[in-house]
Amino acid sequence: MLSGCSSLFYYPDKKRLYYDPKVVGYAPEDIFFTDAAQRKLHGWWFPAKKAPVKATIVFFHGNAENLTSHYLQLAWITDEGYNLFIFDFPGYGLSEGKPTPRSCVESGHAAVDWVAKNKSPGGPVIIYGQSMGGIVALRTAIDKKSELNLKLVVADSTFDSFQKIARVKLAHTWLTWPLQPLSYLLFSDRWAPQDLAAISPIPVLVIHGQKDMVVEPELGEIIFDKLAEPKAFWRIPEGAHTDVFWRHDREYRAKFITFLEKLEHP
């Protein structure tokens, strides 16, 4: 029952090509790798467009569609000397299996392992989690930080508990308000991050639009409060869901690059 309820968080699309990267000037390498359950997973590798390569960003995308729509959120950063690896969770795009909290975490482990072994042995890695991918990214960062040269974790428009976001959604209307206790009975946090402070001393950047109607801003505040230093919070005043790098005259792209440069040269 718990597994079935948790599946309500996922809206995969296995077939559709949303945005052809060739049309917008990118030529990613198709990558296939396997996780601990021997599911065959798919990703796209975007090499940095200029040297020296500063780091590799592993992108844990949100809950709808597949990587062919999400890659545009961060593909621009390859112009700034960063590699980008985006992968599909089980059941998304060309990845085998079914998305569940457990299978998504297992795929996250496999993705960072593949990057560390095949593309960036010992090189700096940044884990970037957006929306539903954020809860997976945070758990992966905790589980894998001792095995990676992990330089930064980004939690963009996300949450750290399936139970908590279900409760927040139930609290929105008077009709569902009395049902809030069901969120703790019907949803499991077995595969959610259990101790966000354990990411320290790796820096964490939390990004959350203050007008996000999909993942409420209060959930970003909860993440930030649980984190240990070093940490930073970008509260985007007019920000909606996952729009930090696309609206706002794209000012946050430059701000993000500056933020990354300060990590390299504190």
N, C-alpha and C positions, 0 to 999 in steps of 0.2 A: 504493500500500500504506500509506504514511504517513497519507494522508487517511482511509482506511478505518479504521485503528486509532484515530485521534483521534476518530472519530465515536462510539466507545464511551463517551465522556464525556457524551453528550447523551441526554436522555429527554424529548422534547417531547410535548405534548398539544395538538392543534390545535383541538379542538372543545368540550371540556367547560367549562362555567361553574362554577367551584368555589364561590365565595362572592360572591353578588350584593351589590355595594356599597350598593345602596339599602336593603337589609335592615339594614345596620349604620350607616346614617346618612350615607353618602357619595354624591356625584353627580359622578363624574369626567367630564371631557370626552374623547370619543373623538378621538384624534389619528392621522392617517395621514401618513407621510413616506417618503421614498425614500433609499436609500444610494447609494454610488458605483457599484454594480452595477445600479442601477435596480430593486432589489427594493422592493416596497411593504411597509412595516413599520407596526406598530400599537403605540400606547401609550395610557396613561391619564394625563390631567393633573388633579391634585388641587390646587386653589388654596388658599393659606393662608386660614384661617378668621378671622384677625384681622390688623389693621394695626398698625404698619408691617410689610411683608414683609421678613424678615431675610435670606433666601437661598433659592435653589432647589436641591433635592436631586434628582440624577439617579440612579435606582436600577437597578443591574445585578443582576438576580435570579439565583437558582440554577438548577440544571440540569434539574429535573423540572417537569412540569405546564405552567403558563403564568401570565401575570401575574395572572389572576383568583384565584389562591391566594396569590401572593407579596406583593401590595400591602398586606396587613394587617400585614406586618412593620414598615412605616413610616408607614402612613396616619395614625396617631395624632399624628404630629408636625405635621400641618397645624393642629392646635389651638394650637400654640405659635408661629405666625407664619411657617411655612416652606411654600413650594410643594413639591410632590412630583411628579416625572415618572417613571413606570415604563414600560418598553417591553419588547416581546417580541423575542428574537433570531429570525433567520430560521428558519422551520419551527415556531415556537411560536405558539399561539393563532391570531390573524388575520394574522400576518406571513408573507410569501411566502418561498420558498426552502428551503434546507437548512442546518442548523447545522453549521458547520465552524470551526476556529480563525480562519481568515481572514474568513469571512462574519460571525462574531460581532464581531470587531474593527471591521469596516466598519460594522456596525450601531451599535456604540458611538460611533464617530466621528459618524455621522449624527444620533444622538440628542442629543449635546451641541451639535452645530451647530444643530439645530432649536431647541433651548431658547435658545441664545444669540441666534439671529436673530429668533425669533417671540415669545418670552415674557419674556426677561430680557436685552435688549440692554445689555451692559456691567455687568449686575448680578452679584452674587456667586453662585458655583456651588459646590456640594459634590458630589463623585462618591462614591457609596457602592456598593461591590461586595461581594456575598455569595456564598460557596461558589464554584461554577463561574463566576459572574459576576464574582468578584473578580479573577481573572487577566485577564479582558477589561477591567475597570475600570482596573487598574494600567497595562496597555498603553495604554489610551486617555488616561489622565492624562499619561503621558510624551509621547505624540504630540501632544496638544492643549493642553498647559498654556500655551504662548505665545499661544494664540488666545482664551483664556478668562480671565475674572476668577475664577480657581480659588482657593478659600479653604481647602479641606480635601479629603483623600482618605481614605476609610475602607475597610480591608481586613478583612472580617468572615468568619471561618471559612473561609479560602481558602488558595490555594497560588500559586506563581509559575512552576511548570514542570510541563508534562504528563509529561515524562520522569521527573521526581523523584517525583511522586505515584504513578506506575506502579511505580517501584522500591520505594517504601515498601510498597505493597500486596503486591508479590511477596515481600517480606521477612517477611511475617506468619507464614507456615507453613514447615515444613521441606520440604514437597513443592514449593513454588514458589520457595523461597529461591535455588536455583541458577540460576533463570531471570532474576534481576535485570538482568544485562547486556542482555537483550532490550529493556528499557525504552528504552535509548538507540538501538536499531536500529529499533524499530517505531513510535516516537512522535516527533513533530517539535515543536520549540520555536520554529519560525520566527515564529509570531505571539504568542509569550509576551513579557512585558516583559523587555527585555535588560539594562537598567541602572536598577535601582530607585533608586539614589542620584540619578539625574537628575531625580526628582520635586522634590527640594529646590530652592528654599526653601519650597515648599508643604508645610504640615504633613501628616503621615500618622498616622492612628490605626489600630493593629492590634488586633483583637478576636478572641480565640480561647478557646473553652471547653476546660478542661484534661481533660475527659472526652469529648471529641469523638471518636467512633469512625468518622466518615465522612471527615473531613479531619483527620489527626492533628495534635496540638498542635505537634509538632516542625516542621511546615511553616510555621506561623505564626512560630515562632522564626527560621526561615531568612529569611523576609521581613523581619522586624524587624532582623536583623543586617545585611542588605544595604542598608537604608535609611540615608540621611544625616539629620542633624538638620535641622529639628525633627521629632521623632517621639515617639509614646507607645504603650504596650502595655497593654491590659486583659487580663490572664489571669483568666478566670472560673473560680474553683476548682471549682464543681459544674456548670459549663457543659457542655452537650452541643452538638450541631450547630445553629447558627443560632438559638439560643434566648435570646439575651442580653436581648431586650426583652419576653419572654413569661413567663419563669420568674423566680426570685429575687425574688419580691414586687414585680417591676417596678421595682426600685430603680435599674436602669441607665438607665431612661428619664430620670429626673431627673438622673442623673449626665451623660448625654449632652447634655441641654439646658444644664447648667452648663458643660460642656466647650465647647459652641458659643458660649455667651455670653462666655467668656474669650477666644475667638478674636476676637470683635467688639470687646471692651474689655480688651485685655491689661494 
